[in-house]
């Protein structure tokens, strides 16, 4: 259990259809933190996300709602939330995904048993929403069952450690998380990957991940930056 407090960053861009379900999955955790801050960062959405987010903020005291004056991309929106995080632990969730009910219980237990842990991840499972089959951009093995969750929505980390490793690089439109995990591994510290599913990942017709999968140029930049840091 995360007794000392948790800040959760949820970037929102044209996510009116999904964001309430994402927020509900955070609020419905089986082992909620003693103090909770859910930072909804609206990245200049052009749909009715603002209406939905304001309704959620009025309904739940834990929600801190932020509207950005211009679209800065997911890394910029996440960074705004990270700057506002005020609790010991930090987590993330994409607007169209949802945590499983035991995510914080499972990951918090690792920190309780091994306080020197750097960060904790878990498995991701996939579900289809409005599509009949896995989209073409998905990896073939995703159909085989849950996969390793090397993404921010599956992460639990101390806020101070995240900031020490560094903020997300806003030069990356889609690969900010890949770059951050590369820097985290180079910084050292224990990474724990749980065998349990902690994240339900929605596959639909408009996943941002579809664009990320096509952005091989960004991934090459991540690899190049990693090699340069190792010199």
N, C-alpha and C positions, 0 to 999 in steps of 0.2 A: 504493500500500500504506500502511496506517495503522500505522506502526511504533511509535508512542509509546504506544498503548493506547486501548481502546474500552470504554465502559460501555453495555450494552444493557438497556433497561427493558421488561419484558413484564408487563403487568397481567393477572391471572387471576381470572375469576369464572365458576364452573361450566364450566370449559373442559377437563375431563378427557379428552374425545375428541380435542382438537386440540393441546394445549400441547406434547406431545412432538415433534410434527412441526414446530411453530414453532421450538422450541429447536434441533432438528437442523439446520434451515436456517441458523441462526446459526453453529453449530459446523462446518458443512460449507463455509464460504466458501473460494473458490479463493485468496484473498489474505488470510489471517487476520491480525489484529493481533498484535503481539509480546506484548501483555498484554490479556486479555479478562476482563470482568466481566459476567455475565448475571444481572440482578437480577429474579427472579421474585417478584412481589408478589401474594399471594393475598388478594383483597378479600372475606374472610369467605365463601368459597364454601360451598354447602350440598350439593354432590355430593362425589365422591371426588377432587377436584382435589388436595387435600392429600396423599393417598397417592401420586399420580403425581408431584407436584412434589418430594416428599421422595426418591422413587426417583431422579429426575433429578439432584438435588443430591448424592446419594451417588455417583452414577456419574460426574459431571463436576465437577472442582475449580473450574472457572470460575463455577459457579452459586452465587449468594448467594440463599437463600430466605428470604422475609419473609412472616409471616402477620399480617394486620391483625385486631385484636380485634372490629371491627365494619365493616360495609359502608359505604365512604365514596364509592363511585362511581369511574369510570375516571380522572377527573382527580386525585382524591385518591390513588389507587393509583399513578398515574404520578409524582405529586409525591414520594411516598415513595421511589420508585426514583431520581428525580433528586437528592434530598438525599443518597442513599447513593453516587451515582456518584463514582468516584475517579480516572478516567482523563481524558486530554485531550479525547477525542472522545465524543460522545453520540449514541445512536440508539434507536429504539423499534421494537416489533413487537407487533401485536395477537395474542392467543392463537390465533385461528383463521386467520391468514394465514401466509405464508412468504416469506422473501427468496429471490430468485434467487441462484444460486451466485456470480455475479460482482458482486453489489451493492457490496461494499466495495472491490473492485478498481476498478470504474468510478468510484465517488464519491471514493475516496481519491486517484485520479489527478488529479482536479480540484484538490484542496487542494495536492497536490505541485507542480503546474504553476502554480497561482495561489494563493499562500498568503494573499492578502487576501480570498479568498472568504468571504462571510458564512455561507451554508449551501447544500447541494446536495440536489436532489430528483431524481426520475426518474419514468418512466412506470409505471402500474399495469395489470396484465392481470387478467382475471377468469376463474374457473372454477366450474362448478356442482358442488355436492356434495349429493346426496340430493334434488335438485329437477330437474324436467324442463325448466324454462325459467327465464329471468331473473325474479326476483320482481317484483311489481307496483311496489314502491317504487324500483326501479332507474331510472336515467335512460335514456331511449330510446337515446341514442348509445353506451351501454356495449356494446351488441351489435355495434357497428361495429369494435371492436378496442381495443387499449390506449388508455388515457386519461391525461391529465396527473395526476401523483400529488401533489396538494396535501393530503397527510395525513402524520401523524407517522411512520407505518411506512415511508414512502419518504424520510425525512429523514436526513441526516448533518450534524452541526454540532459545533463546539467546545463543550464543556460550559460553559466560562466565558461564552461569548457567549449560550448559551441562558439561563443564570441572570441575565445582565445584562438581557436583554429581559424576563425575569420568569417566574415559575412559572405553571403552568396555573391558570386561575380555576376553583375548585371549585364556584362557584355554578352553573356550566353542567353539566348532566347529560350532554349529548350533543355540545355545540358547543365544547368546550374547545380543540380543535385549530384550529377556524375563528377563534376569538378570538385565539389565540396567533399564528397566521400574519398576522393583521391588525396586531397590535402589532409583529411582526418587520419587516414592510414599512415601517411608520411609523418604526421605529428606524434604517432605512437599512442599507447594506451590500449586497453583491452576492449575488443569488439566482440560482443556476444550475439550470436544468431540463434534465436529460439526455434525449436522444431514445431512450434504451435503457430497456427494462423492468427495474425493480429489485425489483418486488413482485408476487407472485401473491396475489390477493385472493379469498378463498373466499366464494361466495354459497350460503347454505343457509337452512334454514327458521327459524333463530333468530338471524340477524344483529342485533347491537345497532344497526347502521346503519339498520335498518328503522324503529326508534323515532326515531332522529335525523332521518330524512327527514320524519317527521310532526311534528317539533317546530319549527314555524315561529316560535313565540313566542320561543324561544331565539335563533334567527337574527336576529330583529328587535332583540333586546337587543344582539347583537354589533354590528349596524350602528349602532345608537344610540350605543353606547360609542365606536365608532370616530369618529363625527362629533363627539362631545363632546371627544375628544382633539385634534381638528384645530382647535378654536376657539382 
